Amino acid sequence: MEKISIKNMIKEYPAYFASDIAIWLLAHNIPLLMAYLLKLYFDTKYKDKLIVIIFIYSALFLSRQVLIKIGANIDIRSQHKWSKFMYEKIIDKCLESKYISEAMSQNFMDVIKNDIGSIVGIISYCIDTFCSLVGSIIAFLIIATINIYIALILLIVPILIFFILNFLRNKLYDKKYRIRESESSLINIYQDIIIKSRKIHLEASGEDYYSSYNQQLKNNKSNKLNYGKFNILINTINQILVDSNVVIVLLAAIYFESFSVGDIALLISYSFIINDLSTYVSTFIVVSNELKVNLDSLNDKIIYKFQASYANTNMEEVNQILNSLEIGHINILIGKNGSGKTRLLKKISIDKNYPLILERSRVLAENLYENITLDKDAIIFDKLIKILGLEDLKSRHRLTNNDLSGGQIDRIALGRVLVADHRVILIDSNLMSVDNKIRLLILKNFEDSKRTFLITDTENREEYKTYNKIYI
């Protein structure tokens, strides 16, 4: 199976990626237009048309709210599509694998459910951050057209914020880690008191435990207080740096003496947007890396699952089944759900190169003849579709999975194998999805063909009384 990647998702659903990015680009960049309206009001002939400016400003504000709502809906649908893509890829791999049973496949899907949910959430956050980043870059370029020096000076503040906050955040992480350690110690002491309560009571050592607990509690409160103070310090420094950009704009206006009122209003508005540039860059780098790590982890889990499933297949049990087969007859492999019937059949199939018909088969978007013969000449085609009860599908020019019942799909898959000259055939199904009259006719044809069939079931049925039964 090709590894799951962003590139593959884009190829599968390009419209969803494009629409998601387009909507959020518009929503995040409308404030740029709103700020530019102020420049128009102050610097152009529109100054006497305040009502028009207010109307357009309000319309842009309301349209942004609508775009955000549309973007959220598209985002949710996109996440469903991306999840579906990953689930389908993994399900196809499970179906193709000759080592994974249906029960194991379901368990595996439950295990990776959180991974897939995390990945689609990160993709959505990456798109949102990217669109915000584009808005900051556009604001910088517009300011550069007014005055390149001011633009470069304004860019210094985001760079300072980037390095200072990253340094302080590492310190903040250390303080947060200390809080977690002290809380873990508190829990351990508390659990120790509960476990050893009888011993503590008999030895009258409760005072020592309570003293240790109170000291740890005091340390925890102190750590939380220091963490809160440090967090406030970071936010204060961030705000001071942000406000400094406004001071820079005002000083530049005094120094250059060439800025209009509209330019100053635009520079002040855009300076706040540019301040977030470093945040968006660092966030985009972090979440992109996190996305890569999550995708690599998911692909590694998939690879490990199939390798481990192959390694855990009991060869002794496989050989026991092979030795129990009655050649030239129908054999029924009986075992409860989850007992490993599918996994064993897949292992036998790959080791002995026997054809295997899985319970969840699919049809090609071709006619019945192409679906059964797979472009090979088949003299027994007409006889075979009569036995399988597929004559009513012969006139259809194109078959699809949605238009056929489960029984019809199973019989087409069966026909593909029967039309070839295989002497041993493995069927991971009891064929109960097929009409009972047709099913009995198929079983009789199996017996008359003198081929060896190994069919799975969860119970011993009346029609199996003359067949060889193998229990697991």
N, C-alpha and C positions, 0 to 999 in steps of 0.2 A: 504494500500500500504506500502510495506517495505520502510524504509527511504533510500534516496539516499546517498550513501557513497562511499568512495574510494575503499573499499573492494569489493563492488558490481561491480564497473567499471572494476577493475582488473579481476574479474571473467568473465565478459562479453567480454573483449578485452585483454586477457593476452599477446597475441603476440605483440600488439602495445606498451604496457608498457615495455615489455622485450626488444624489438628492439630499442625503444626510449632511454632507459637507457644504453643499450650496445653501441649504436653509440656515445652517449655523453661521456661515460666512455673512449672510445678509443680516441675521439677527444681531450678531456681535459688532457689525460695522455700521449699523444705523446711528449709534451715538456719534460717529465721525461726521455723518451728514447733519445731525442736529447741532453739533458745535459749529459746523460750517455755515449754518443758517444765521448764527449770531454775527459772524463776519459779514455776511451779505447785508444784514440789517444795519450794521454800523458803518459800512464802507461804500455802499452803493445807493442807487436811486430808490431802493426798496425801503429806505429808512422811514418814509412817510406812509408805508403800508404795513403798519404794525399788526393789524388784524390778520392780514394774509400770512405774515410770518408765523404768528401764533397758531393759525389754523394748520399750516403745513407742519409746524413743530408738533402739534397735538396728533396730527395724522401719522407722523413718523413714530411717535411714542406708542400709539395704539397698534400700529402695524407691527411694531417690534414684539408686543405682547402676543399678538396673533401668531407671528412667526415662531416665537418660543414654544407656543402650544403645539403648532404643527410639527416643529422640530422634535418635540418630546414624543409625539405619536409616531413619527417616522423612526425615531431612535429605538422605540420599543419594538416596532415591526422589524427593524434591521437586526436587533439583537436576537429576535426569534429566528430569523432567517440564518444568521451566523451559527446559532446553536443547532438548528436543524442540519446545516451543512456538516458540522462536526459529528453530530450523532449519526447521520447517514453514512459518513466515511467509516466510522468505527463499527457500525452495525454491518456494513458490507464486508469489512475485514473479518468480523466474527463469523459471518456466513461463509466466506471463502476459506477460512482457516479450517484445517483438518484436525485441529487439536482442541477447539473450544466448543463445549456443549451449550445448549440454549440456556440452561440454568446459570452456567458460568458467565455467559454473555450478559445476562440480566444483572447479575451481581456486580460485574465489572462496570456496567453502565451506571449503577447506583453509586459506585465508588468515585467515578470521574465527574459526576454531576456538578459538584461544587467547583471543580477545575474549569469546566466549560462556562459556568455562570460567572466565574471570576474573569475569564478571558474576554467574554463579550462585554463585560462592564468596563474593562480596561480599554478595549478598542473604542468604545463610546467616549470615554474620558479623553483618549488621545485625540479623537476628532475635535472634541470641544476645545481642548487646549490649543490644538493647531490653528483653529479658526480665530481664537483670541490672539494668538501670536501673530497671525497675518494682520489683524487689526492694529496691533502695536507697531508693526513694521510700516504699514501704510501711514499711520500718524507721524512716524519719524520722517518718512519721505516727503510728506506735505510740509512739515516744518522746515526741512532742508531746502525746499524751494523758496521759502520766505527768507531764511538766513541759515546757511550751512554751519556757521560757527555756533549759533545758538543750539542747533540740532545736536552737534557733537558734545557741547557742554551738558545738555540735558541727558545725553546718553551716559555720561560719567556716573550719574546718580544710580541708575539701575545696575551698573557694573559694581559699584560700591556695595549696594544692597545685596547683590548676589554673593559676593565674597564674605561680607560681614555676617549676613544671616546664615550662610552655610557653616561658618565657623561657630557662631552662637548656637545653631541648631544641634551641632555635634555635642556641645556642652549640655544643651537641654536634654538630648537623648541620654547622656550619662546620668543626669539627675533623675530622669524618668526611670531609668534602669535600676537605680538605687531604691526608688520607691517600690518597684516590683519585687526587688530582692527582700526588702524589709517586710513587705506584705506576705511574701512566701514564708519568711521566718516566723511571722505571727501565726500563720496557718499551721505550720509544722509544730510550734509550741502548743497551740490549742489542741491539735490532734493527739499530740503526745500526752497531754493532760487527760484527755478522754480515755485513751488506750490504757494508761497506767494509773487510772484514778484509784483503783483498789490499793495498789502498791504505795502510791503517794499518801493515801489515808493511813495505811498501816505504819509507814515509816515517818509520818508527820513531816514530810518534806515539801508540803504544799507551798510554804512561804518562799522557798527557793524558786519554784516554777513561776509563782505569781510575780516575784521580783523581776525575773528574767523577762516575763511577758510584758510587764509595765515599762521596763526599760526599752524593749523593742518597739512598743507602742509609742513611746515618747520620741524615739528616733524616727519612726515613720511620720509622725506629725511634723517634726522638724524638717524632714526631707520634702514633704508636701508643701510646707510654707516656703522653703527655699526655691522649690520648683515654680510656685506661683509668682514669687517676686521676680525670678529670672525671666519668666514668660512675659510678664508685664514690661520688663526692661527691653526685651526684644521688640515688642510691639511699639514701645515708645521710640526706640531708635529708628525703627522702620518709618514711623509717622514723621519724625523729625527730618529724615532724608527725603521723604515725599514732599513735605512742605517746603524744603529748601529749593525745590525746582520752581516753585511759584516765586520765591525770592529772586532766583536767577533770572526768570523772565522779566520781572519788574526792573531789576538792575540793568538788564540788557536794553530795555526800552529807554531808560534814562541815558545810557551810554551811547547807543546808536542814534537816537532821536529821529529815526526814520520809520518807526512802526506806527501803523494806524491803530485806531481803537479796536477795529475788527481783528487785526493781527494779534494784538495783545490778548484779546478774549479767546482767540483760537489757540494761541500758544499756551495759555493757562489751562484750557480744557484738555489739549492734547498732551500736556506735560504729565498729567495724571495717568493717561493711557500708556505713555512711554515708560513710566515708573514700573509698570507691571511686566515690561518686556523681559527683564531678567528672570522674573518669577515664572513666566510662561516657558522660557527657554529651558530653565532647569527642570521644571515640571515635565515638559515634553520629553526631555532626555531620560528622566527617571522612569516615567510611565512606559516609554518605548522599550527601555531595558527590562522593565518588569514584565511587559507583554512577551518579549522574547524568551525570558526565563520561564514564564508560565507555559508558553507553547512548547518549548524544549522539554519541560517537565512532563507535559501531557503526552508528547510523542515518545518519550522515554518509557513512560508507564505502559503505553500501548505495546511497544516493542518487548518490554520485560514481560508483560502478561502473556504474550504468545510464546515467547521462549520458555517461560516457566511452565506454561500449560503443556508444552511438548515434553519438557523434561520430567514432568510429574505423571505422564501417562504410564500406567503400569503395563510393562511389556509381558509380564507373566500372565496377566488377565487377558491381554490381546491374543497371546498364543493359545490360551485355554479355549477361547472362542473359536479360533481357527481350527483347532483340533477337534472341536465338537460339531463342526459343520457336516451336514450330510450332503455330499456332492450330487448335483443333479436334482435336488429337491428344494422345497421351501423350508427355510429355517426362521424361527421367530425368536428374537432377542427380547426377553421380558425383564423389565426392571421399573422401579418407581421413578417418578419425576425427580430429576436431580441426581440419579444414580450414575450418570456418566455414559449413557448409551450413545449419544451423539458424538461425544469425545472419542469413544472407542472405535466407532465406525469411521470417523475421520482419520484416526491413526491407521486403521487397517487399510483404508483407501490409499493413503500416501505410501505405505510400506509395500503394498501388493499391487498398486496401480489399478485397483478395481474402481469402476464408476460408482459414484455416490449421489443419490437423489436426496436433497435436503427438504425438510418440511416447508420452508419458505422459499419457493422457487419463483422465477420471473419469466416473462415471455418477451420476445423481441418484437419490435414494431414492424413486423412482417406478416405475411399470410401464414396459414396453418402448415403448409408444406415446408416452407423455409424454416419455421420454428422447430419442426420435428427432424427434418433431414439435415439442416444446417449446410445447405448447398451441396449435399451429396445425393447421388441417385439412390432411390430406395424402392425396390420392387414391391415390398410388402406394405407400402404406405397405405393403400386403400383398405387392405385387410386389417391393418393395425388400428386405424382410426375407427373402424367399425367395432372392433373389440373394446376399444377405450371409450366408445360412445361420444366421439368428437365429430361425427359426420355433419352436424348442424353448423360447425364452424368452417367447413371446407370452402364455402362461397365467400367468406369475408376476405376483403383485400388487405386488411391491416388489423392485427390484434393488439390490445393494450391491457395492462394489468388491471386498470380501473373498470374495464368492460367485462371482465371474466370473473367467474366465481372461484373460490379457493380450490374446489374440486376440479374444475376445468384446467386451472393452472398446473395442479399436481399431475393430472393425466397427460398434459402436454410434455411436462418434464419427464414423465415415465416413458412416453413415446420416443423421446430423443435417445434414451439409453437402449430401449428395446430394438430400435431400428438398426443399431450397430450390432456387430457379432461379438458381444461380451458374454463370456461363459459364467462369470460370477458378478452379481449385481447387488449393491447395498442400498437399502431404502430406509431412510430415517423418518418413517411415517407408518401408521397402521392403515392408511388409505381410507379412514373413516369419513373423510371429507367428500368422498365419492359416493354417488348413489349406490345403495346396497346391492341392487340387481347387477349394476355394472361392475361393482367391486368383486362380487362372487365370480363373474365372468372373467375378470382380469386374473384372479387367483387361480382359476381353472386353467387359463392360458399359460400362466407361470409353470404350473405342474406339468402340463403337456409338452412344454418347450424343452424339458430336461436340462434346463439351466439351473444354476445354484443361486438362490435368492436368500438374503438375510434382511428381514424386516423387523423393525422395532415396535414394541407396544408396551403399555403399562400393565396389561393384564392378559390372562389366558382366556381366549374366547372359544365359543362352541365350534366355529368353523376351523379352528386350529387343531382339532383333535387328531388329524392324520399327519400333521406337520411335526418336524423336529423342533423341540422347545429348548432354549438355552436361557438359564436364569442368572441374573447378576444382582 
